[in-house]
Amino acid sequence: MAANFWTSSHYKQLLDPDKVDVVQRLDKEKGLTLEEFRLIKIHMSLQIWKLALNVKVRQRVIATAITYLRRVYARKSMTEYDPRLVAPTCLYLASKVEESTVQARLLVFYIKKMYAGASSSDEKYRFEIKDILEMEMKVLEALDYYLVVFHPYRPLLQLLQDAGITDLTQVAWGLVNDTYKMDLILIHPPHMIALACIYIACVLKDKDLTTWFEELRVDMNIVKNISMEILEFFEYCRLDSKGNILIPEDRINAALNKVAAKP
């Protein structure tokens, strides 16, 4: 795997913001709106987290899987790539790439367990091993076989230590986790996302790091813009008392039913 972000395929694959959150033509023809498109991506990112907790993989695997999911839908339609199947397939692929392999049969077992009797729509989540293996090839093609992903976690820890504010690690780390509910990883270098999370953490905890940020000689306009995107995301989403995102089941099912059908 590439050791340097600036020479990696991840850097070369960064996208302009206006090319990321776009509903593909086939999905538009099915009546999928931009809001529904965003809801499905958020919902499926959360499903990857839930499934990953069951199969017990490292956080890096989860982050890579969600990045793959979002890369796929920056290029391909949900009509062609059923989100219900793409999500576990991305987790399966990420587990292999990150050398923490999860067996496809284990994923199938927990998918069925997670959705057993959940609702009338749970049948649409009942995939078999062959479905995941077949979708894996489609996902690889959609990704153009570019599988390298750099995440903000490592630069976050280095920057927090450099700034002497390791006491903000938990808050900033949680903010980085939240960025995977958005498309930021497809647009910005990981260290800039890490800086934005540190910036928000400093505001929340009333710490003044103005001098430290100036010494970094980074474009603070970009850092602040990323920070605003993160904060606007929380204004856009409804949260429960524990800070978890609430997406009404009827809304997500209605959106998914427009585009997704089990092969």
C-alpha positions as CSV (number, residue, x, y, z in Angstrom):
1,M,0.0,0.0,0.0
2,A,1.3,3.5,-0.9
3,A,3.2,5.0,2.0
4,N,2.8,8.6,0.9
5,F,-0.6,10.2,0.4
6,W,0.6,12.7,-2.2
7,T,1.9,10.0,-4.5
8,S,-1.1,7.6,-3.9
9,S,-4.0,6.7,-6.0
10,H,-6.2,8.2,-3.2
11,Y,-4.8,11.6,-3.9
12,K,-5.2,11.2,-7.7
13,Q,-8.8,10.1,-7.2
14,L,-9.9,13.1,-5.1
15,L,-13.1,14.6,-6.7
16,D,-14.5,18.1,-7.1
17,P,-17.4,18.7,-4.7
18,D,-19.8,19.2,-7.6
19,K,-19.1,15.7,-8.9
20,V,-19.8,13.8,-5.7
21,D,-23.3,14.4,-4.5
22,V,-25.0,13.9,-7.8
23,V,-28.0,11.6,-8.5
24,Q,-27.2,9.4,-11.5
25,R,-29.4,9.4,-14.6
26,L,-30.9,5.9,-14.0
27,D,-31.8,6.9,-10.5
28,K,-33.4,10.1,-11.6
29,E,-35.6,8.1,-14.0
30,K,-36.8,6.0,-11.0
31,G,-37.8,9.2,-9.2
32,L,-35.0,9.3,-6.7
33,T,-34.4,12.8,-5.3
34,L,-31.1,14.3,-4.1
35,E,-32.4,14.2,-0.5
36,E,-33.3,10.5,-0.8
37,F,-29.9,9.8,-2.4
38,R,-28.2,11.4,0.6
39,L,-30.4,9.5,3.0
40,I,-29.6,6.2,1.4
41,K,-25.8,6.9,1.6
42,I,-26.1,7.9,5.3
43,H,-28.3,4.9,6.1
44,M,-26.0,2.4,4.4
45,S,-22.9,3.9,6.1
46,L,-24.7,3.3,9.4
47,Q,-25.5,-0.3,8.3
48,I,-21.8,-0.9,7.6
49,W,-21.0,0.3,11.2
50,K,-23.7,-2.0,12.7
51,L,-22.6,-5.0,10.7
52,A,-19.0,-4.4,11.5
53,L,-19.7,-4.3,15.2
54,N,-21.2,-7.8,14.8
55,V,-18.2,-9.3,12.9
56,K,-15.7,-7.4,15.1
57,V,-13.4,-5.6,12.7
58,R,-11.0,-2.7,13.3
59,Q,-12.3,0.8,12.8
60,R,-10.0,1.3,9.8
61,V,-11.8,-1.5,8.0
62,I,-15.2,0.3,8.6
63,A,-13.8,3.6,7.4
64,T,-12.4,2.0,4.2
65,A,-15.7,0.2,3.6
66,I,-17.7,3.4,3.8
67,T,-15.2,5.2,1.5
68,Y,-15.6,2.4,-1.1
69,L,-19.4,2.7,-0.8
70,R,-19.3,6.5,-1.4
71,R,-16.8,6.1,-4.2
72,V,-19.1,3.7,-6.0
73,Y,-22.1,6.1,-5.9
74,A,-20.0,9.0,-7.1
75,R,-19.7,7.0,-10.3
76,K,-22.5,4.4,-10.5
77,S,-26.3,4.4,-10.0
78,M,-28.1,2.8,-7.1
79,T,-30.4,1.2,-9.7
80,E,-27.4,-0.8,-11.1
81,Y,-25.7,-1.2,-7.7
82,D,-28.2,-2.2,-5.0
83,P,-27.2,-0.3,-1.9
84,R,-28.5,-3.2,0.3
85,L,-25.9,-5.5,-1.3
86,V,-23.1,-3.0,-2.0
87,A,-22.8,-2.0,1.7
88,P,-21.9,-5.5,3.1
89,T,-19.8,-6.2,-0.1
90,C,-17.8,-3.1,0.6
91,L,-17.2,-4.3,4.1
92,Y,-16.1,-7.7,2.8
93,L,-13.7,-6.1,0.3
94,A,-12.3,-3.6,2.9
95,S,-11.7,-6.4,5.4
96,K,-9.4,-8.1,2.8
97,V,-7.6,-5.0,1.7
98,E,-7.0,-4.0,5.3
99,E,-5.8,-7.5,6.1
100,S,-8.6,-8.2,8.6
101,T,-10.5,-10.7,6.4
102,V,-14.1,-11.5,7.3
103,Q,-15.7,-14.6,5.7
104,A,-18.6,-13.8,3.4
105,R,-20.7,-16.5,5.1
106,L,-20.2,-14.7,8.4
107,L,-21.5,-11.5,6.9
108,V,-24.5,-13.3,5.4
109,F,-25.3,-14.8,8.8
110,Y,-25.3,-11.5,10.6
111,I,-27.2,-9.7,7.8
112,K,-30.0,-12.2,8.2
113,K,-29.8,-12.0,12.0
114,M,-29.9,-8.2,12.0
115,Y,-33.0,-8.0,9.8
116,A,-34.9,-11.1,10.8
117,G,-38.4,-10.0,11.5
118,A,-37.4,-6.3,11.5
119,S,-40.1,-5.3,9.0
120,S,-41.8,-6.5,5.9
121,S,-38.8,-5.2,3.9
122,D,-36.3,-7.5,5.6
123,E,-36.6,-10.0,2.7
124,K,-34.7,-7.6,0.5
125,Y,-31.7,-8.0,2.8
126,R,-31.5,-11.7,2.6
127,F,-28.5,-12.2,0.4
128,E,-26.4,-15.3,-0.1
129,I,-22.6,-15.8,-0.3
130,K,-22.7,-15.9,-4.1
131,D,-24.5,-12.5,-4.2
132,I,-21.7,-10.9,-2.2
133,L,-19.0,-12.5,-4.3
134,E,-20.6,-11.4,-7.6
135,M,-21.1,-7.9,-6.3
136,E,-17.5,-7.8,-5.2
137,M,-16.4,-7.9,-8.8
138,K,-18.9,-5.2,-9.8
139,V,-17.6,-3.0,-6.9
140,L,-14.0,-3.5,-8.0
141,E,-14.9,-2.5,-11.5
142,A,-16.7,0.6,-10.2
143,L,-13.7,1.6,-8.2
144,D,-11.4,1.0,-11.2
145,Y,-9.5,-1.3,-8.8
146,Y,-8.2,1.7,-6.9
147,L,-8.4,0.4,-3.3
148,V,-5.9,2.6,-1.4
149,V,-7.5,4.8,1.2
150,F,-5.8,7.1,3.6
151,H,-7.8,8.1,6.7
152,P,-7.7,11.1,9.0
153,Y,-7.1,9.1,12.2
154,R,-3.3,8.9,12.1
155,P,-2.7,12.6,11.2
156,L,-5.3,13.5,13.8
157,L,-3.3,11.9,16.6
158,Q,0.0,13.4,15.3
159,L,-1.5,16.9,15.1
160,L,-3.1,16.7,18.6
161,Q,0.2,15.7,20.1
162,D,2.0,18.4,18.2
163,A,-0.5,21.0,19.5
164,G,-0.3,19.6,23.0
165,I,-4.0,19.0,23.3
166,T,-4.2,15.3,23.6
167,D,-7.0,15.8,26.1
168,L,-9.3,16.6,23.1
169,T,-8.6,13.2,21.4
170,Q,-12.0,11.7,22.3
171,V,-14.0,14.6,21.0
172,A,-11.9,15.0,17.8
173,W,-11.9,11.3,17.1
174,G,-15.6,11.2,17.4
175,L,-15.9,14.1,14.9
176,V,-13.7,12.2,12.5
177,N,-16.0,9.2,12.8
178,D,-18.9,11.5,11.9
179,T,-17.2,12.7,8.7
180,Y,-17.8,9.2,7.2
181,K,-21.5,10.0,7.2
182,M,-20.6,12.6,4.6
183,D,-18.5,12.6,1.4
184,L,-15.6,14.6,2.7
185,I,-13.1,11.7,2.4
186,L,-13.7,11.7,-1.4
187,I,-13.0,15.5,-1.7
188,H,-10.3,16.5,0.8
189,P,-6.9,15.2,2.0
190,P,-7.2,13.3,5.3
191,H,-5.0,15.8,7.2
192,M,-7.3,18.7,6.3
193,I,-10.3,16.7,7.6
194,A,-8.3,16.0,10.8
195,L,-7.5,19.7,11.2
196,A,-11.2,20.7,10.7
197,C,-12.2,18.2,13.5
198,I,-9.5,19.7,15.7
199,Y,-10.8,23.2,14.9
200,I,-14.4,22.2,15.9
201,A,-13.1,20.5,19.0
202,C,-11.2,23.6,20.1
203,V,-14.4,25.7,19.6
204,L,-16.5,23.3,21.6
205,K,-13.9,23.1,24.5
206,D,-13.0,26.8,24.3
207,K,-9.4,26.4,23.5
208,D,-7.5,29.0,21.5
209,L,-5.1,27.5,19.0
210,T,-4.9,30.4,16.6
211,T,-1.1,30.7,16.8
212,W,-0.7,27.0,16.3
213,F,-2.9,26.9,13.2
214,E,-1.0,29.9,11.8
215,E,2.3,28.1,12.2
216,L,1.0,25.2,10.2
217,R,0.7,27.3,7.1
218,V,-2.3,25.6,5.8
219,D,-5.2,27.2,4.0
220,M,-7.5,28.1,7.0
221,N,-10.3,28.9,4.6
222,I,-10.5,25.3,3.6
223,V,-10.2,24.1,7.2
224,K,-13.1,26.4,8.1
225,N,-15.2,25.4,5.1
226,I,-14.8,21.7,6.0
227,S,-15.8,22.6,9.6
228,M,-18.9,24.3,8.4
229,E,-19.8,21.3,6.3
230,I,-19.6,19.1,9.3
231,L,-21.7,21.4,11.5
232,E,-24.3,21.9,8.7
233,F,-24.6,18.1,8.5
234,F,-25.6,18.0,12.1
235,E,-28.2,20.7,11.5
236,Y,-29.5,18.7,8.5
237,C,-29.9,15.4,10.4
238,R,-32.2,14.6,13.3
239,L,-30.4,13.2,16.3
240,D,-31.6,11.1,19.3
241,S,-30.6,11.8,22.9
242,K,-27.3,9.9,22.4
243,G,-26.4,11.8,19.3
244,N,-27.3,9.0,16.9
245,I,-28.8,9.9,13.5
246,L,-32.5,9.2,13.2
247,I,-33.8,8.2,9.8
248,P,-37.5,7.2,9.7
249,E,-37.8,3.6,8.4
250,D,-40.7,4.4,6.1
251,R,-38.6,7.2,4.4
252,I,-35.5,5.0,3.8
253,N,-37.6,2.1,2.7
254,A,-39.5,4.3,0.2
255,A,-36.3,5.6,-1.2
256,L,-34.6,2.2,-1.4
257,N,-37.6,0.6,-3.1
258,K,-37.4,3.1,-5.9
259,V,-34.0,1.9,-7.0
260,A,-33.0,-1.3,-5.2
261,A,-34.0,-4.8,-6.1
262,K,-32.4,-8.0,-5.1
263,P,-30.7,-9.7,-8.1
